[in-house]
Amino acid sequence: MAAKARIAVVGAGLMGHGIAQVFALAGHDVTITDSVGASLDSAKARIRANLADLGDDPAAVERVRPLADLAAAVRDADYVVEAVLEDLSLKRSVFVEIERHVRPATILASNTSVIPITRIMEGLRDRSRALGTHWWNPPYLVPLVEVIGTQWTSHPAIDWTIALHQAAGKMPVHVRKDVPGFVGNRLQHALWREAIALVEHGICDAETVDTVIKASFGRRLAVLGPLENADLVGTDLTLAIHRTVLPDLERRGGPSPYLEALVAQGKLGFKSGEGFRKWSGEQQAALRANVLQHLKKARARDA
Ligand SMILES: NC(=O)c1ccc[n+]([C@@H]2O[C@H](COP(=O)([O-])OP(=O)(O)OC[C@H]3O[C@@H](n4cnc5c(N)ncnc54)[C@H](O)[C@@H]3O)[C@@H](O)[C@H]2O)c1
């Protein structure tokens, strides 16, 4: 991997501007594009504010070049990462368009949260250079990037992408099979399914679910993964627990009716003031600030 690569970010929203920031801070030249003028226009201001807040080099923002024209943004790139809305047909058409303008060796990545990369990339002429890179929000604070190959992705494309993210201070992992949700979101939503079921079945309320997690195994999760934990307590004990508990866990193959009812009632969470719980403006701001503080402290500890 070249020490200085040309990176193009397509989609300048929440994730796109943060991904651009990480690559610019790592010394790469970054173009960023968006189909909505307001998103593109605000990208550099958002990056500037983040850099100031984190105490990172303010000059990094000068390596980010917003361009309204997609073709101009991707034409010279070594690496293109897409972060447009989570919509399969939109992503497919964006990649077909990107492929028309990039050089033959350019690697193409999607930052989809859960959509299989195979479905996004199957319409491309050269699928060997296409892969997934699943970042977490905010991209400049959460270290993990899942790098997902399809049956067509070349090994050099995977290796180059892993090296690119490693050199930019991220923690890339290789996901060997292109399954919906990859690794992180499968694990996260397995937990959310059970969390919602506990409320749905009246075992406890939503606040209690969150308290139980945050005040118990959530405390350890950042330093003790579940399989490390299983080895720590013993696989024999884990087996005994699973024999009792697993038959009782939620195993519904689709979303909970409780969740569907919330959405149908317009209880959409922060954006409507109520979801599983009611949220005042102050409570929302406090929770957001608390998460940000926690992630910033973790980054400082890692440094
Ligand atoms: N938000 C998260 O926590 C998170 C985490 C990991 C991955 N992701 C994934 O990242 C992607 C982006 O999510 P986000 O949260 O940044 O969304 P967002 O809505 O903040 O940003 C999406 C941007 O894409 C732009 N866009 C739409 N169509 C476009 C097009 N044709 N060409 C160029 N730009 C276009 C929009 O104008 C918008 O600025 C999604 O696939 C999402 O699932 C999100």
The ligand as an ORCA input file, in Angstrom:
! r2SCAN-3c Opt
* xyz 0 1
  N     -25.012      5.688     10.983
  C     -24.354      4.620     11.436
  O     -24.219      4.396     12.645
  C     -23.720      3.666     10.458
  C     -22.733      2.787     10.900
  C     -22.128      1.921      9.986
  C     -22.527      1.943      8.666
  N     -23.514      2.798      8.260
  C     -23.903      2.783      6.851
  O     -23.257      3.857      6.184
  C     -24.071      4.322      5.113
  C     -24.331      5.815      5.299
  O     -25.004      6.017      6.535
  P     -25.060      7.453      7.233
  O     -25.501      7.188      8.632
  O     -23.806      8.181      6.973
  O     -26.264      8.112      6.415
  P     -26.523      9.678      6.129
  O     -27.956      9.780      5.778
  O     -25.982     10.526      7.239
  O     -25.636      9.970      4.838
  C     -25.914      9.443      3.573
  C     -25.490     10.463      2.551
  O     -25.580      9.879      1.252
  C     -25.980     10.913      0.380
  N     -26.457     10.346     -0.881
  C     -27.670      9.792     -1.139
  N     -27.704      9.386     -2.436
  C     -26.495      9.674     -2.973
  C     -25.916      9.483     -4.258
  N     -26.613      8.907     -5.255
  N     -24.648      9.906     -4.477
  C     -23.949     10.498     -3.471
  N     -24.442     10.693     -2.229
  C     -25.691     10.283     -1.991
  C     -27.021     11.689      1.165
  O     -27.237     12.982      0.619
  C     -26.378     11.731      2.548
  O     -25.574     12.893      2.725
  C     -25.334      3.464      5.143
  O     -25.174      2.386      4.273
  C     -25.379      2.988      6.580
  O     -26.099      1.808      6.752
  C     -24.100      3.668      9.114
*
